[in-house]
Amino acid sequence: MEAELAELIHSSRDMLSANEASDLLEFIEARQYALAIEALCGILVDEEKHVTPDLYSRIHSLVDSLDGVDPYVLERVRAVVRHH
């Protein structure tokens, strides 16, 4: 789980500030996986980032394997997926 989340953050680094990426990686290192994925989703939605169907699929897969993630978070990300 840690490796998958870290890879997701790494592959999204073009959309994240250095501080955002650092904060997310700190959550992962502290094994706060649900918090990390919720924070990432919040950044993507609040800052109107370009969420591709592939990125959404990766986030969805991680959320499915985690306990305690607010389902509303995933719905918010799905609403901003861009297909172009």
HTML snippet that shows the backbone in 3Dmol.js (N, CA, C, O; Angstrom):
<script src="https://3Dmol.org/build/3Dmol-min.js"></script>
<div id="view" style="width:600px;height:400px;position:relative"></div>
<script>
const pdb = `
ATOM      1  N   MET A   1       0.826  -1.198   0.000  1.00  0.00           N
ATOM      2  CA  MET A   1       0.000   0.000   0.000  1.00  0.00           C
ATOM      3  C   MET A   1       0.869   1.261   0.000  1.00  0.00           C
ATOM      4  O   MET A   1       0.621   2.206  -0.749  1.00  0.00           O
ATOM      5  N   GLU A   2       1.886   1.250   0.852  1.00  0.00           N
ATOM      6  CA  GLU A   2       2.757   2.422   0.940  1.00  0.00           C
ATOM      7  C   GLU A   2       3.422   2.712  -0.398  1.00  0.00           C
ATOM      8  O   GLU A   2       3.475   3.863  -0.833  1.00  0.00           O
ATOM      9  N   ALA A   3       3.927   1.674  -1.051  1.00  0.00           N
ATOM     10  CA  ALA A   3       4.606   1.850  -2.334  1.00  0.00           C
ATOM     11  C   ALA A   3       3.639   2.363  -3.402  1.00  0.00           C
ATOM     12  O   ALA A   3       3.990   3.231  -4.201  1.00  0.00           O
ATOM     13  N   GLU A   4       2.420   1.819  -3.410  1.00  0.00           N
ATOM     14  CA  GLU A   4       1.432   2.255  -4.399  1.00  0.00           C
ATOM     15  C   GLU A   4       1.063   3.721  -4.206  1.00  0.00           C
ATOM     16  O   GLU A   4       0.965   4.475  -5.174  1.00  0.00           O
ATOM     17  N   LEU A   5       0.860   4.121  -2.964  1.00  0.00           N
ATOM     18  CA  LEU A   5       0.524   5.520  -2.691  1.00  0.00           C
ATOM     19  C   LEU A   5       1.696   6.442  -3.018  1.00  0.00           C
ATOM     20  O   LEU A   5       1.504   7.508  -3.602  1.00  0.00           O
ATOM     21  N   ALA A   6       2.892   6.042  -2.649  1.00  0.00           N
ATOM     22  CA  ALA A   6       4.069   6.863  -2.942  1.00  0.00           C
ATOM     23  C   ALA A   6       4.241   7.026  -4.451  1.00  0.00           C
ATOM     24  O   ALA A   6       4.588   8.108  -4.925  1.00  0.00           O
ATOM     25  N   GLU A   7       4.002   5.959  -5.200  1.00  0.00           N
ATOM     26  CA  GLU A   7       4.094   6.034  -6.660  1.00  0.00           C
ATOM     27  C   GLU A   7       3.027   6.966  -7.223  1.00  0.00           C
ATOM     28  O   GLU A   7       3.289   7.723  -8.157  1.00  0.00           O
ATOM     29  N   LEU A   8       1.837   6.912  -6.662  1.00  0.00           N
ATOM     30  CA  LEU A   8       0.766   7.807  -7.100  1.00  0.00           C
ATOM     31  C   LEU A   8       1.156   9.264  -6.868  1.00  0.00           C
ATOM     32  O   LEU A   8       0.952  10.110  -7.739  1.00  0.00           O
ATOM     33  N   ILE A   9       1.711   9.555  -5.708  1.00  0.00           N
ATOM     34  CA  ILE A   9       2.172  10.922  -5.406  1.00  0.00           C
ATOM     35  C   ILE A   9       3.282  11.312  -6.369  1.00  0.00           C
ATOM     36  O   ILE A   9       3.283  12.414  -6.919  1.00  0.00           O
ATOM     37  N   HIS A  10       4.230  10.396  -6.569  1.00  0.00           N
ATOM     38  CA  HIS A  10       5.363  10.669  -7.458  1.00  0.00           C
ATOM     39  C   HIS A  10       4.879  10.960  -8.881  1.00  0.00           C
ATOM     40  O   HIS A  10       5.357  11.896  -9.522  1.00  0.00           O
ATOM     41  N   SER A  11       3.937  10.165  -9.369  1.00  0.00           N
ATOM     42  CA  SER A  11       3.458  10.352 -10.736  1.00  0.00           C
ATOM     43  C   SER A  11       2.566  11.591 -10.870  1.00  0.00           C
ATOM     44  O   SER A  11       2.323  12.067 -11.979  1.00  0.00           O
ATOM     45  N   SER A  12       2.084  12.107  -9.746  1.00  0.00           N
ATOM     46  CA  SER A  12       1.238  13.309  -9.758  1.00  0.00           C
ATOM     47  C   SER A  12       2.031  14.565  -9.412  1.00  0.00           C
ATOM     48  O   SER A  12       1.447  15.638  -9.259  1.00  0.00           O
ATOM     49  N   ARG A  13       3.331  14.449  -9.288  1.00  0.00           N
ATOM     50  CA  ARG A  13       4.128  15.571  -8.775  1.00  0.00           C
ATOM     51  C   ARG A  13       4.054  16.827  -9.639  1.00  0.00           C
ATOM     52  O   ARG A  13       4.258  17.933  -9.139  1.00  0.00           O
ATOM     53  N   ASP A  14       3.763  16.667 -10.931  1.00  0.00           N
ATOM     54  CA  ASP A  14       3.619  17.850 -11.785  1.00  0.00           C
ATOM     55  C   ASP A  14       2.402  18.688 -11.402  1.00  0.00           C
ATOM     56  O   ASP A  14       2.333  19.875 -11.723  1.00  0.00           O
ATOM     57  N   MET A  15       1.453  18.071 -10.720  1.00  0.00           N
ATOM     58  CA  MET A  15       0.234  18.772 -10.317  1.00  0.00           C
ATOM     59  C   MET A  15       0.312  19.269  -8.874  1.00  0.00           C
ATOM     60  O   MET A  15      -0.587  19.971  -8.411  1.00  0.00           O
ATOM     61  N   LEU A  16       1.373  18.910  -8.168  1.00  0.00           N
ATOM     62  CA  LEU A  16       1.477  19.224  -6.746  1.00  0.00           C
ATOM     63  C   LEU A  16       2.632  20.187  -6.502  1.00  0.00           C
ATOM     64  O   LEU A  16       3.656  20.129  -7.183  1.00  0.00           O
ATOM     65  N   SER A  17       2.459  21.067  -5.529  1.00  0.00           N
ATOM     66  CA  SER A  17       3.583  21.888  -5.106  1.00  0.00           C
ATOM     67  C   SER A  17       4.538  21.003  -4.303  1.00  0.00           C
ATOM     68  O   SER A  17       4.166  19.913  -3.867  1.00  0.00           O
ATOM     69  N   ALA A  18       5.748  21.469  -4.117  1.00  0.00           N
ATOM     70  CA  ALA A  18       6.725  20.704  -3.335  1.00  0.00           C
ATOM     71  C   ALA A  18       6.204  20.466  -1.920  1.00  0.00           C
ATOM     72  O   ALA A  18       6.385  19.382  -1.365  1.00  0.00           O
ATOM     73  N   ASN A  19       5.557  21.478  -1.335  1.00  0.00           N
ATOM     74  CA  ASN A  19       5.021  21.339   0.020  1.00  0.00           C
ATOM     75  C   ASN A  19       3.887  20.330   0.067  1.00  0.00           C
ATOM     76  O   ASN A  19       3.803  19.528   0.998  1.00  0.00           O
ATOM     77  N   GLU A  20       3.007  20.365  -0.939  1.00  0.00           N
ATOM     78  CA  GLU A  20       1.901  19.408  -0.977  1.00  0.00           C
ATOM     79  C   GLU A  20       2.429  17.979  -1.073  1.00  0.00           C
ATOM     80  O   GLU A  20       1.988  17.096  -0.337  1.00  0.00           O
ATOM     81  N   ALA A  21       3.372  17.758  -1.979  1.00  0.00           N
ATOM     82  CA  ALA A  21       3.945  16.422  -2.143  1.00  0.00           C
ATOM     83  C   ALA A  21       4.624  15.972  -0.859  1.00  0.00           C
ATOM     84  O   ALA A  21       4.487  14.818  -0.455  1.00  0.00           O
ATOM     85  N   SER A  22       5.348  16.867  -0.221  1.00  0.00           N
ATOM     86  CA  SER A  22       6.036  16.546   1.026  1.00  0.00           C
ATOM     87  C   SER A  22       5.038  16.180   2.120  1.00  0.00           C
ATOM     88  O   SER A  22       5.239  15.206   2.845  1.00  0.00           O
ATOM     89  N   ASP A  23       3.972  16.953   2.239  1.00  0.00           N
ATOM     90  CA  ASP A  23       2.947  16.668   3.250  1.00  0.00           C
ATOM     91  C   ASP A  23       2.306  15.305   3.003  1.00  0.00           C
ATOM     92  O   ASP A  23       2.104  14.531   3.939  1.00  0.00           O
ATOM     93  N   LEU A  24       1.987  15.013   1.746  1.00  0.00           N
ATOM     94  CA  LEU A  24       1.361  13.744   1.413  1.00  0.00           C
ATOM     95  C   LEU A  24       2.298  12.573   1.725  1.00  0.00           C
ATOM     96  O   LEU A  24       1.866  11.544   2.243  1.00  0.00           O
ATOM     97  N   LEU A  25       3.573  12.742   1.406  1.00  0.00           N
ATOM     98  CA  LEU A  25       4.540  11.675   1.690  1.00  0.00           C
ATOM     99  C   LEU A  25       4.712  11.477   3.199  1.00  0.00           C
ATOM    100  O   LEU A  25       4.948  10.359   3.657  1.00  0.00           O
ATOM    101  N   GLU A  26       4.595  12.553   3.961  1.00  0.00           N
ATOM    102  CA  GLU A  26       4.667  12.425   5.424  1.00  0.00           C
ATOM    103  C   GLU A  26       3.493  11.595   5.949  1.00  0.00           C
ATOM    104  O   GLU A  26       3.672  10.767   6.842  1.00  0.00           O
ATOM    105  N   PHE A  27       2.293  11.811   5.400  1.00  0.00           N
ATOM    106  CA  PHE A  27       1.137  10.993   5.794  1.00  0.00           C
ATOM    107  C   PHE A  27       1.406   9.522   5.497  1.00  0.00           C
ATOM    108  O   PHE A  27       1.101   8.649   6.309  1.00  0.00           O
ATOM    109  N   ILE A  28       1.981   9.259   4.327  1.00  0.00           N
ATOM    110  CA  ILE A  28       2.258   7.876   3.929  1.00  0.00           C
ATOM    111  C   ILE A  28       3.288   7.250   4.859  1.00  0.00           C
ATOM    112  O   ILE A  28       3.115   6.119   5.312  1.00  0.00           O
ATOM    113  N   GLU A  29       4.359   7.984   5.143  1.00  0.00           N
ATOM    114  CA  GLU A  29       5.397   7.467   6.042  1.00  0.00           C
ATOM    115  C   GLU A  29       4.840   7.178   7.429  1.00  0.00           C
ATOM    116  O   GLU A  29       5.311   6.270   8.114  1.00  0.00           O
ATOM    117  N   ALA A  30       3.838   7.949   7.845  1.00  0.00           N
ATOM    118  CA  ALA A  30       3.203   7.742   9.154  1.00  0.00           C
ATOM    119  C   ALA A  30       2.097   6.685   9.082  1.00  0.00           C
ATOM    120  O   ALA A  30       1.383   6.457  10.059  1.00  0.00           O
ATOM    121  N   ARG A  31       1.963   6.049   7.928  1.00  0.00           N
ATOM    122  CA  ARG A  31       0.948   5.011   7.681  1.00  0.00           C
ATOM    123  C   ARG A  31      -0.483   5.546   7.800  1.00  0.00           C
ATOM    124  O   ARG A  31      -1.415   4.810   8.122  1.00  0.00           O
ATOM    125  N   GLN A  32      -0.625   6.823   7.535  1.00  0.00           N
ATOM    126  CA  GLN A  32      -1.943   7.457   7.521  1.00  0.00           C
ATOM    127  C   GLN A  32      -2.448   7.457   6.067  1.00  0.00           C
ATOM    128  O   GLN A  32      -2.615   8.515   5.459  1.00  0.00           O
ATOM    129  N   TYR A  33      -2.688   6.262   5.525  1.00  0.00           N
ATOM    130  CA  TYR A  33      -2.993   6.110   4.108  1.00  0.00           C
ATOM    131  C   TYR A  33      -4.312   6.769   3.716  1.00  0.00           C
ATOM    132  O   TYR A  33      -4.384   7.439   2.686  1.00  0.00           O
ATOM    133  N   ALA A  34      -5.343   6.588   4.516  1.00  0.00           N
ATOM    134  CA  ALA A  34      -6.631   7.200   4.196  1.00  0.00           C
ATOM    135  C   ALA A  34      -6.511   8.718   4.189  1.00  0.00           C
ATOM    136  O   ALA A  34      -7.074   9.387   3.323  1.00  0.00           O
ATOM    137  N   LEU A  35      -5.785   9.252   5.143  1.00  0.00           N
ATOM    138  CA  LEU A  35      -5.573  10.694   5.206  1.00  0.00           C
ATOM    139  C   LEU A  35      -4.806  11.177   3.983  1.00  0.00           C
ATOM    140  O   LEU A  35      -5.121  12.231   3.430  1.00  0.00           O
ATOM    141  N   ALA A  36      -3.809  10.421   3.560  1.00  0.00           N
ATOM    142  CA  ALA A  36      -3.014  10.798   2.384  1.00  0.00           C
ATOM    143  C   ALA A  36      -3.883  10.839   1.132  1.00  0.00           C
ATOM    144  O   ALA A  36      -3.801  11.789   0.354  1.00  0.00           O
ATOM    145  N   ILE A  37      -4.707   9.826   0.933  1.00  0.00           N
ATOM    146  CA  ILE A  37      -5.534   9.777  -0.280  1.00  0.00           C
ATOM    147  C   ILE A  37      -6.616  10.846  -0.236  1.00  0.00           C
ATOM    148  O   ILE A  37      -6.936  11.442  -1.265  1.00  0.00           O
ATOM    149  N   GLU A  38      -7.187  11.100   0.948  1.00  0.00           N
ATOM    150  CA  GLU A  38      -8.181  12.168   1.069  1.00  0.00           C
ATOM    151  C   GLU A  38      -7.550  13.533   0.810  1.00  0.00           C
ATOM    152  O   GLU A  38      -8.157  14.389   0.165  1.00  0.00           O
ATOM    153  N   ALA A  39      -6.338  13.736   1.309  1.00  0.00           N
ATOM    154  CA  ALA A  39      -5.647  15.004   1.089  1.00  0.00           C
ATOM    155  C   ALA A  39      -5.322  15.188  -0.394  1.00  0.00           C
ATOM    156  O   ALA A  39      -5.507  16.274  -0.942  1.00  0.00           O
ATOM    157  N   LEU A  40      -4.837  14.127  -1.043  1.00  0.00           N
ATOM    158  CA  LEU A  40      -4.545  14.204  -2.474  1.00  0.00           C
ATOM    159  C   LEU A  40      -5.810  14.555  -3.253  1.00  0.00           C
ATOM    160  O   LEU A  40      -5.789  15.432  -4.117  1.00  0.00           O
ATOM    161  N   CYS A  41      -6.894  13.880  -2.949  1.00  0.00           N
ATOM    162  CA  CYS A  41      -8.156  14.150  -3.640  1.00  0.00           C
ATOM    163  C   CYS A  41      -8.606  15.586  -3.410  1.00  0.00           C
ATOM    164  O   CYS A  41      -9.091  16.245  -4.330  1.00  0.00           O
ATOM    165  N   GLY A  42      -8.448  16.065  -2.196  1.00  0.00           N
ATOM    166  CA  GLY A  42      -8.809  17.446  -1.891  1.00  0.00           C
ATOM    167  C   GLY A  42      -8.017  18.438  -2.723  1.00  0.00           C
ATOM    168  O   GLY A  42      -8.571  19.415  -3.226  1.00  0.00           O
ATOM    169  N   ILE A  43      -6.731  18.192  -2.868  1.00  0.00           N
ATOM    170  CA  ILE A  43      -5.879  19.068  -3.683  1.00  0.00           C
ATOM    171  C   ILE A  43      -6.336  19.034  -5.141  1.00  0.00           C
ATOM    172  O   ILE A  43      -6.475  20.078  -5.779  1.00  0.00           O
ATOM    173  N   LEU A  44      -6.566  17.844  -5.657  1.00  0.00           N
ATOM    174  CA  LEU A  44      -6.970  17.706  -7.059  1.00  0.00           C
ATOM    175  C   LEU A  44      -8.274  18.440  -7.352  1.00  0.00           C
ATOM    176  O   LEU A  44      -8.413  19.086  -8.391  1.00  0.00           O
ATOM    177  N   VAL A  45      -9.226  18.338  -6.430  1.00  0.00           N
ATOM    178  CA  VAL A  45     -10.536  18.960  -6.640  1.00  0.00           C
ATOM    179  C   VAL A  45     -10.474  20.462  -6.363  1.00  0.00           C
ATOM    180  O   VAL A  45     -10.912  21.267  -7.185  1.00  0.00           O
ATOM    181  N   ASP A  46      -9.934  20.835  -5.213  1.00  0.00           N
ATOM    182  CA  ASP A  46      -9.947  22.240  -4.802  1.00  0.00           C
ATOM    183  C   ASP A  46      -9.137  23.129  -5.732  1.00  0.00           C
ATOM    184  O   ASP A  46      -9.474  24.296  -5.937  1.00  0.00           O
ATOM    185  N   GLU A  47      -8.062  22.572  -6.296  1.00  0.00           N
ATOM    186  CA  GLU A  47      -7.208  23.364  -7.180  1.00  0.00           C
ATOM    187  C   GLU A  47      -7.512  23.099  -8.652  1.00  0.00           C
ATOM    188  O   GLU A  47      -6.770  23.527  -9.536  1.00  0.00           O
ATOM    189  N   GLU A  48      -8.612  22.386  -8.903  1.00  0.00           N
ATOM    190  CA  GLU A  48      -9.083  22.113 -10.268  1.00  0.00           C
ATOM    191  C   GLU A  48      -7.986  21.548 -11.160  1.00  0.00           C
ATOM    192  O   GLU A  48      -7.769  22.019 -12.276  1.00  0.00           O
ATOM    193  N   LYS A  49      -7.305  20.541 -10.655  1.00  0.00           N
ATOM    194  CA  LYS A  49      -6.245  19.880 -11.412  1.00  0.00           C
ATOM    195  C   LYS A  49      -6.845  19.023 -12.516  1.00  0.00           C
ATOM    196  O   LYS A  49      -8.023  18.670 -12.473  1.00  0.00           O
ATOM    197  N   HIS A  50      -6.031  18.697 -13.494  1.00  0.00           N
ATOM    198  CA  HIS A  50      -6.475  17.850 -14.616  1.00  0.00           C
ATOM    199  C   HIS A  50      -6.418  16.391 -14.169  1.00  0.00           C
ATOM    200  O   HIS A  50      -5.345  15.791 -14.094  1.00  0.00           O
ATOM    201  N   VAL A  51      -7.580  15.839 -13.878  1.00  0.00           N
ATOM    202  CA  VAL A  51      -7.672  14.444 -13.432  1.00  0.00           C
ATOM    203  C   VAL A  51      -8.046  13.590 -14.639  1.00  0.00           C
ATOM    204  O   VAL A  51      -9.145  13.711 -15.180  1.00  0.00           O
ATOM    205  N   THR A  52      -7.131  12.734 -15.052  1.00  0.00           N
ATOM    206  CA  THR A  52      -7.379  11.854 -16.187  1.00  0.00           C
ATOM    207  C   THR A  52      -8.167  10.626 -15.722  1.00  0.00           C
ATOM    208  O   THR A  52      -8.187  10.309 -14.533  1.00  0.00           O
ATOM    209  N   PRO A  53      -8.804   9.952 -16.652  1.00  0.00           N
ATOM    210  CA  PRO A  53      -9.487   8.707 -16.272  1.00  0.00           C
ATOM    211  C   PRO A  53      -8.524   7.698 -15.630  1.00  0.00           C
ATOM    212  O   PRO A  53      -8.906   6.981 -14.705  1.00  0.00           O
ATOM    213  N   ASP A  54      -7.278   7.640 -16.116  1.00  0.00           N
ATOM    214  CA  ASP A  54      -6.299   6.719 -15.539  1.00  0.00           C
ATOM    215  C   ASP A  54      -5.977   7.088 -14.097  1.00  0.00           C
ATOM    216  O   ASP A  54      -5.907   6.214 -13.233  1.00  0.00           O
ATOM    217  N   LEU A  55      -5.781   8.372 -13.832  1.00  0.00           N
ATOM    218  CA  LEU A  55      -5.486   8.812 -12.464  1.00  0.00           C
ATOM    219  C   LEU A  55      -6.669   8.495 -11.553  1.00  0.00           C
ATOM    220  O   LEU A  55      -6.487   8.005 -10.439  1.00  0.00           O
ATOM    221  N   TYR A  56      -7.870   8.774 -12.025  1.00  0.00           N
ATOM    222  CA  TYR A  56      -9.059   8.458 -11.230  1.00  0.00           C
ATOM    223  C   TYR A  56      -9.127   6.959 -10.937  1.00  0.00           C
ATOM    224  O   TYR A  56      -9.429   6.555  -9.814  1.00  0.00           O
ATOM    225  N   SER A  57      -8.849   6.152 -11.933  1.00  0.00           N
ATOM    226  CA  SER A  57      -8.888   4.697 -11.766  1.00  0.00           C
ATOM    227  C   SER A  57      -7.891   4.240 -10.706  1.00  0.00           C
ATOM    228  O   SER A  57      -8.202   3.377  -9.886  1.00  0.00           O
ATOM    229  N   ARG A  58      -6.696   4.818 -10.725  1.00  0.00           N
ATOM    230  CA  ARG A  58      -5.676   4.468  -9.727  1.00  0.00           C
ATOM    231  C   ARG A  58      -6.115   4.879  -8.329  1.00  0.00           C
ATOM    232  O   ARG A  58      -5.939   4.125  -7.372  1.00  0.00           O
ATOM    233  N   ILE A  59      -6.686   6.073  -8.211  1.00  0.00           N
ATOM    234  CA  ILE A  59      -7.179   6.545  -6.911  1.00  0.00           C
ATOM    235  C   ILE A  59      -8.310   5.643  -6.434  1.00  0.00           C
ATOM    236  O   ILE A  59      -8.344   5.248  -5.269  1.00  0.00           O
ATOM    237  N   HIS A  60      -9.233   5.319  -7.330  1.00  0.00           N
ATOM    238  CA  HIS A  60     -10.380   4.469  -6.990  1.00  0.00           C
ATOM    239  C   HIS A  60      -9.905   3.115  -6.483  1.00  0.00           C
ATOM    240  O   HIS A  60     -10.434   2.599  -5.498  1.00  0.00           O
ATOM    241  N   SER A  61      -8.924   2.545  -7.141  1.00  0.00           N
ATOM    242  CA  SER A  61      -8.389   1.246  -6.735  1.00  0.00           C
ATOM    243  C   SER A  61      -7.801   1.307  -5.326  1.00  0.00           C
ATOM    244  O   SER A  61      -8.018   0.406  -4.516  1.00  0.00           O
ATOM    245  N   LEU A  62      -7.060   2.371  -5.041  1.00  0.00           N
ATOM    246  CA  LEU A  62      -6.474   2.523  -3.706  1.00  0.00           C
ATOM    247  C   LEU A  62      -7.554   2.720  -2.649  1.00  0.00           C
ATOM    248  O   LEU A  62      -7.487   2.138  -1.566  1.00  0.00           O
ATOM    249  N   VAL A  63      -8.554   3.546  -2.970  1.00  0.00           N
ATOM    250  CA  VAL A  63      -9.642   3.789  -2.020  1.00  0.00           C
ATOM    251  C   VAL A  63     -10.370   2.479  -1.710  1.00  0.00           C
ATOM    252  O   VAL A  63     -10.735   2.220  -0.564  1.00  0.00           O
ATOM    253  N   ASP A  64     -10.577   1.658  -2.740  1.00  0.00           N
ATOM    254  CA  ASP A  64     -11.260   0.372  -2.538  1.00  0.00           C
ATOM    255  C   ASP A  64     -10.500  -0.534  -1.574  1.00  0.00           C
ATOM    256  O   ASP A  64     -11.104  -1.347  -0.874  1.00  0.00           O
ATOM    257  N   SER A  65      -9.188  -0.396  -1.537  1.00  0.00           N
ATOM    258  CA  SER A  65      -8.395  -1.279  -0.679  1.00  0.00           C
ATOM    259  C   SER A  65      -8.123  -0.688   0.704  1.00  0.00           C
ATOM    260  O   SER A  65      -7.461  -1.315   1.531  1.00  0.00           O
ATOM    261  N   LEU A  66      -8.632   0.512   0.950  1.00  0.00           N
ATOM    262  CA  LEU A  66      -8.428   1.168   2.248  1.00  0.00           C
ATOM    263  C   LEU A  66      -9.726   1.219   3.042  1.00  0.00           C
ATOM    264  O   LEU A  66     -10.815   1.304   2.474  1.00  0.00           O
ATOM    265  N   ASP A  67      -9.596   1.169   4.336  1.00  0.00           N
ATOM    266  CA  ASP A  67     -10.741   1.393   5.223  1.00  0.00           C
ATOM    267  C   ASP A  67     -10.710   2.840   5.694  1.00  0.00           C
ATOM    268  O   ASP A  67      -9.644   3.422   5.892  1.00  0.00           O
ATOM    269  N   GLY A  68     -11.885   3.404   5.869  1.00  0.00           N
ATOM    270  CA  GLY A  68     -11.976   4.712   6.496  1.00  0.00           C
ATOM    271  C   GLY A  68     -11.891   5.899   5.575  1.00  0.00           C
ATOM    272  O   GLY A  68     -11.813   7.031   6.053  1.00  0.00           O
ATOM    273  N   VAL A  69     -11.905   5.688   4.254  1.00  0.00           N
ATOM    274  CA  VAL A  69     -11.890   6.825   3.341  1.00  0.00           C
ATOM    275  C   VAL A  69     -13.329   7.257   3.092  1.00  0.00           C
ATOM    276  O   VAL A  69     -14.188   6.434   2.776  1.00  0.00           O
ATOM    277  N   ASP A  70     -13.581   8.545   3.237  1.00  0.00           N
ATOM    278  CA  ASP A  70     -14.916   9.099   3.025  1.00  0.00           C
ATOM    279  C   ASP A  70     -15.304   8.899   1.554  1.00  0.00           C
ATOM    280  O   ASP A  70     -14.606   9.400   0.672  1.00  0.00           O
ATOM    281  N   PRO A  71     -16.399   8.181   1.267  1.00  0.00           N
ATOM    282  CA  PRO A  71     -16.790   7.937  -0.129  1.00  0.00           C
ATOM    283  C   PRO A  71     -17.077   9.217  -0.909  1.00  0.00           C
ATOM    284  O   PRO A  71     -16.951   9.245  -2.134  1.00  0.00           O
ATOM    285  N   TYR A  72     -17.458  10.263  -0.208  1.00  0.00           N
ATOM    286  CA  TYR A  72     -17.719  11.547  -0.863  1.00  0.00           C
ATOM    287  C   TYR A  72     -16.470  12.085  -1.546  1.00  0.00           C
ATOM    288  O   TYR A  72     -16.564  12.762  -2.570  1.00  0.00           O
ATOM    289  N   VAL A  73     -15.312  11.792  -0.991  1.00  0.00           N
ATOM    290  CA  VAL A  73     -14.049  12.249  -1.560  1.00  0.00           C
ATOM    291  C   VAL A  73     -13.894  11.703  -2.978  1.00  0.00           C
ATOM    292  O   VAL A  73     -13.534  12.441  -3.895  1.00  0.00           O
ATOM    293  N   LEU A  74     -14.162  10.430  -3.153  1.00  0.00           N
ATOM    294  CA  LEU A  74     -14.045   9.794  -4.459  1.00  0.00           C
ATOM    295  C   LEU A  74     -15.075  10.364  -5.442  1.00  0.00           C
ATOM    296  O   LEU A  74     -14.775  10.557  -6.620  1.00  0.00           O
ATOM    297  N   GLU A  75     -16.267  10.627  -4.957  1.00  0.00           N
ATOM    298  CA  GLU A  75     -17.304  11.213  -5.813  1.00  0.00           C
ATOM    299  C   GLU A  75     -16.876  12.582  -6.329  1.00  0.00           C
ATOM    300  O   GLU A  75     -17.115  12.918  -7.489  1.00  0.00           O
ATOM    301  N   ARG A  76     -16.244  13.369  -5.461  1.00  0.00           N
ATOM    302  CA  ARG A  76     -15.781  14.700  -5.863  1.00  0.00           C
ATOM    303  C   ARG A  76     -14.722  14.599  -6.950  1.00  0.00           C
ATOM    304  O   ARG A  76     -14.713  15.397  -7.887  1.00  0.00           O
ATOM    305  N   VAL A  77     -13.832  13.623  -6.830  1.00  0.00           N
ATOM    306  CA  VAL A  77     -12.790  13.452  -7.849  1.00  0.00           C
ATOM    307  C   VAL A  77     -13.421  12.988  -9.157  1.00  0.00           C
ATOM    308  O   VAL A  77     -13.075  13.486 -10.229  1.00  0.00           O
ATOM    309  N   ARG A  78     -14.342  12.040  -9.070  1.00  0.00           N
ATOM    310  CA  ARG A  78     -14.987  11.538 -10.283  1.00  0.00           C
ATOM    311  C   ARG A  78     -15.662  12.671 -11.050  1.00  0.00           C
ATOM    312  O   ARG A  78     -15.684  12.666 -12.281  1.00  0.00           O
ATOM    313  N   ALA A  79     -16.210  13.635 -10.327  1.00  0.00           N
ATOM    314  CA  ALA A  79     -16.915  14.745 -10.964  1.00  0.00           C
ATOM    315  C   ALA A  79     -15.989  15.667 -11.770  1.00  0.00           C
ATOM    316  O   ALA A  79     -16.462  16.412 -12.628  1.00  0.00           O
ATOM    317  N   VAL A  80     -14.684  15.626 -11.505  1.00  0.00           N
ATOM    318  CA  VAL A  80     -13.760  16.511 -12.223  1.00  0.00           C
ATOM    319  C   VAL A  80     -12.862  15.780 -13.220  1.00  0.00           C
ATOM    320  O   VAL A  80     -11.925  16.365 -13.763  1.00  0.00           O
ATOM    321  N   VAL A  81     -13.148  14.519 -13.456  1.00  0.00           N
ATOM    322  CA  VAL A  81     -12.361  13.753 -14.443  1.00  0.00           C
ATOM    323  C   VAL A  81     -12.564  14.367 -15.818  1.00  0.00           C
ATOM    324  O   VAL A  81     -13.685  14.651 -16.238  1.00  0.00           O
ATOM    325  N   ARG A  82     -11.443  14.562 -16.507  1.00  0.00           N
ATOM    326  CA  ARG A  82     -11.474  15.116 -17.864  1.00  0.00           C
ATOM    327  C   ARG A  82     -11.025  14.037 -18.832  1.00  0.00           C
ATOM    328  O   ARG A  82     -10.025  13.354 -18.607  1.00  0.00           O
ATOM    329  N   HIS A  83     -11.761  13.898 -19.888  1.00  0.00           N
ATOM    330  CA  HIS A  83     -11.460  12.827 -20.846  1.00  0.00           C
ATOM    331  C   HIS A  83     -10.614  13.312 -22.018  1.00  0.00           C
ATOM    332  O   HIS A  83     -10.412  12.566 -22.976  1.00  0.00           O
ATOM    333  N   HIS A  84     -10.121  14.533 -21.963  1.00  0.00           N
ATOM    334  CA  HIS A  84      -9.293  15.047 -23.069  1.00  0.00           C
ATOM    335  C   HIS A  84      -7.931  15.419 -22.559  1.00  0.00           C
ATOM    336  O   HIS A  84      -7.086  15.872 -23.331  1.00  0.00           O
TER     337      HIS A  84
END
`;
const viewer = $3Dmol.createViewer("view");
viewer.addModel(pdb, "pdb");
viewer.setStyle({}, {cartoon: {color: "spectrum"}});
viewer.zoomTo();
viewer.render();
</script>
